[in-house]
């Protein structure tokens, strides 16, 4: 897509009942201790997904300096966030699990067992990588999988978001978003069967088609180095009719809300998505007449599309980011070459926003 730079997964939205409690757990166990913003405001532009009404919320964007996408930990403050009406099964439509990278799955598995977390046995995926699943106290499933792609070399069990496992009804249709728009052009494996490494998951003993996608070119853009490589695993169940995980619920309710990409070139992206049959369903650029949308300590433009099954994909074009916040120093990204990486020292300055327990 000419004029569009996709820098990687910026964050994964996670709806929770209590931001402070959930973030503390994610800091302790997943190293998500860098605060990019902590903002209470009214979500006034998400009306198609919030029952047609503005909703008050509290959100924290947290990162892990070992690299990967962040968590946008999200809580309604004017309504009780709702869980699914059923226990999601593998292959149900939407984001079923987040992928979190680790250098050594066996070692991290032992550490998590020592912390008395809810973990699966160690397994190996069809690509030959060791992994295991861990479930947080709120029922969210994370696949902790080995990776060689890192930004920092800090002590810690894991990096951050390396991708997601998404349930779809038709993989060929889904590739129109994940390959053609998001740039995952490399098929690592495409297999059909009953998979022993998935069998312990709810619904995981069914017959699936399973496709793992990666991008063949390194991510460009300001945050490309920090966000790093990523992958998408599409799972299509063949023995039952899948249900939509966010069926009859709002954006921001409990669970994995959306997958967000850091991009540059929002206008060009808008045209490209519309041309491919996936128009923006929310567009802060249009609502603010080209002006930045204020996100508390950061600012930019954001938009959403839906994949063919209604899973929400967010795009954020960041314009302002706090670097030395106490000194009032912010990074203006609108004046930079959109394809160029930020210097490592700038990215590493985000460590000054570390939250310590």
N, C-alpha and C positions, 0 to 999 in steps of 0.2 A: 504494500500500500504506500504509494508515493506520498511523502510529506508527513508520514506517521512514524514515530519512534516508540516502540514498546520496550520499556526498560526492565520489566519483570513484574512478578507478583509483589505489589506494594503491601497488601494486607489481606487477611481473611477475617470477615466479620463474624463475631461470636456473640449471640444474644444470651444474656445471663440475668439472673434475678438480683445480683448484688455485685457491682463493678469492683468495689474494694476487695471483697472476699475472693472473687475469681482471679483478679489480677495478682493478688498475693500468692495464690497457688501456682499461677503461670510463672511468676518470678522465681519461686523456689525450685520448681521442678523442670521448667523449660527455659530458664534464663531470660525471660522477657522483661528485662529490668530497665530498658531505656525508654523514657517518656518523651514522645514526640509532641503529643498534646493531651490535655485533660480538660474536657470542655462540656459544659451543660448548656443546652440550647433547645430550640424548637425545630424539629424536622418538618419544615413547611413545604418542601418540594417533592416529598415522596408520597403524595396523596394517592397515586394509583395503587400503592401497596400498604397504606395505613388506614383503610376504610374511608378514604375521602376527607380525612380531618388531619390538621397539623397535630403532631405528637411531641411531647416533651421527653427529652432523653439526656442521659449522661454517658459520654463515650471517652475512652482512653485509647490512644494509639501507642502500642509498645513494640519495641524491637529487641533483638538479640544481636550483639555486636559480632558474633561469629558469622553472621550473614544469613540471608534468607528474608522472606517476607515477614511482615509484622502481624500482630493481632489488633483488630479494632474491637475492643471489649465494650459491649453496648448494652445499656439498660434503659428500659422505659421508666420514667419517673411519674407518669400520670395515669398509668394503668398497670395491671398485673400481667407480665409477659406470659404467654401461653405455651405449654409444651405440645408436641404432636398428640393427636388423639389416639395414636397407635405407636407401637415400638418399631421404628424404622428398621427395615431389613435391607441387606446388601442388594443393590439393584433398584431399590426405590428411587424415585426421581429427585435429584438434587445432590448436594454435597453430603456424602455419607461419612467421609473421614478426611482428615488433614494429614498430609505427609510432612514429617519433621525429620531433618537430617541429623545423623550422628556419624562420628568417625569410626566407632567400634560398637556394633549392636550388642555383642555379647557382654561387654563391660557395662554399657548403659542399662541393659536388662538387669544385670546383677545389682546395680545401684538402685534401680526402681523397685526391685524386689526388697532390697534393704529398707527402702522408704515405705514399704507396705502399700504400694500402689497396685491398682487393678491392671495386671498385665497378662498377655497371652504367652504361650511358649514361643521360643525363637523359631523362625521359619526362614525359608528361602523363596524369593519370588522367581518367576520364569526367566528373569534376566540374571539370575545367579547371585543376587544380593541378599544378605542377611537382614532380617527385620523382625519386629514384633509390634503388637498393638498395645496401647495403653489407653484406658478410659478415665477421663477426669471425673471429679465428684458430681458433675452435672450431666453425665451420660454422653459427653462428646468423645468420639473415637479418634485417636491419633495413631498413624502408622509411623513408627520410628525406624527409619531405613538408612542404610549406609550410603554415604556420599563422599566424593573427593573434592567437592566444590565448596570452598570456604573463603570468607573475607578476613576474619580475625583468627587468631590462634590463642584465644583466651581459654582459661580453664573453665570447664563446664561440660555437662552431660551431652548437650545437643546444640545444634544451630536452630534456625527457625523454619518458617514455612517453605517447604521444598516443592509443594504441589498439593493436589487433592485427588480423592477418589470420587467420581461422579456417576450416579445412576442415570441411564438414558434409555429411551425406547428404541432408537435406531442410530447405530454408530455412524453410518454414512451421512445421515442428516446432521449429526452433532459435529462432524468434521468441518462443516461449513463455517462454524464458529471457532472451534479450537485449533484447527489447522489454518483455514483461510484468513481469519481475522487476527487470531492471537499468535500465529506464527509457529505452532507446534507441527513442523513439517516432517519430522522423522518418526517413523513407526518402529519402536524398539521390539515389540512383539504384538502379535494378533493371534490369539488362541481361543479355542472353544473347548469347553469341557467342564468337569467337576474338579475344583482345585483344592488340594489338601491344605495349602497355606491360608485359605479363606474359610475353611470348614467350620471353625469354632465361632465365627461371627453369626449374628442373628440372620438367618436366611442364607448363610454362606455355603450350605451344602447342596445348592441347586446347580442346574446347568447354566453356565454363563458363556457369553463371548466377552473377552477381556482384551482391551487394546491400551498399550502404554505409548504415550507420545512425548517426544522431546523436541527442542528447537535445535537445528543444525548450526545456527550462527550464534555467537555470543551476543548477549543483550547489550545494546548501546544505551546512551542517555546518561543523565547526571547520576542516577543511583544504580546503574547497571552492575557495578562491581559489588556493591553492598547487597543488593537483592539477589544477585547471582543467577545460576541456572535453575530451571524448574521443570516439572513434568506433570502431565495430566493422565490419569488412568480412567478410561471410560469402561463402565461395566453394564452390560445388557443382559438381564435375566430372561431365560427362555421358557421357563416352566410355570410361570405365574404372571398375572397382570400387575405391574408395579404401581404403587401409589405415590403421589406427590408428597414429599416430606413436609412441605409448607402448605399442604391442603387446608383451606379454610382458616389460615392464620395470616398474621401481618408480618411484613418485613420488620426485623428487630425482635420478633418473638424468639423463644429459646432454641438454641442450636446454631448451626453454621448458616449465617444469613446470606452472604454473598462472597464472591471472589473478586478482588480488586487489583487492577493493573495500573502501574505508574506509566503514563504516556506523555508524549508531546505531539501536538498537532491535532487538537480537538476538532476543529472545523473539518479538516481533511478526513479524520476518522468518522465523523458524522456522515459524510457523503459516502464513504466506503462501506459503512455498515448498512446504510439505507439501500445502496446498490445491490448488496448481497441478500437483502430481504430481512435484515435485522435492525430496524430503525431504533434510534434512541427512544426509550420510553420515559426517561427523565433527563433533563438537560439544564444544568444550572447556568450554562453559557447563555442560553436563550432567555432564561428568567431574569438574569442580571445584566442583559444587554451588553455582554462582552466583558463586564467587570468581574473581578475575582470574587469568589464566594468565601466569606470569612469563616474559618474553622478554628476560631479562638486564637491559638498560638501559631497557626499556619493559615495559608490562603491558597486558593486555586480554583479550578473548574472541575466539576465532576458530572458524570453521565452514567446511564445504565442501559444495557440491552438485556434481553432474555435469550437463552439458548432455545433450541426447538422444544424443550420440555418445560420451559419456564424458569430454569435456574438463572439467578441474577448474576450478571457480570458487571462490575463497576469499573469505570475508567476515571483516573484522577490526573489532571495536569497541574502539578504543583508550581505555584508562583513564589511563595514566601515560606521560608522555613527558619525556625530559631536555631542559631548556632551558639552564640554566647548570650543567652537570654538575659542573664543578670546584668549584662552591660548594654542591653538593648541592641545587640547586633543580630541582624537577620540576613539570610542569604536570599538575594533576588535572582530567581532562576530565569526570568523573562529576558535577561540580557546576555544569556550564554548560548553557545553553539548547542543545539538540542541533541546532537549525536555524541557530544564529548562527555567522557566520564568526569565527575568531580575528582579533584585530587584526594588521595587517601587521607591526608591530614585534615581536610575539611570533614570528611565522613567520620573519621575517628573522633572529631571534636564532639560528636553526639554523645560520647561517653560522659561528658559533663552533665548530662541530664539523667544519669543513672539514679535509680531509686534503690536505696539500701534498706534492708530489714534488720 
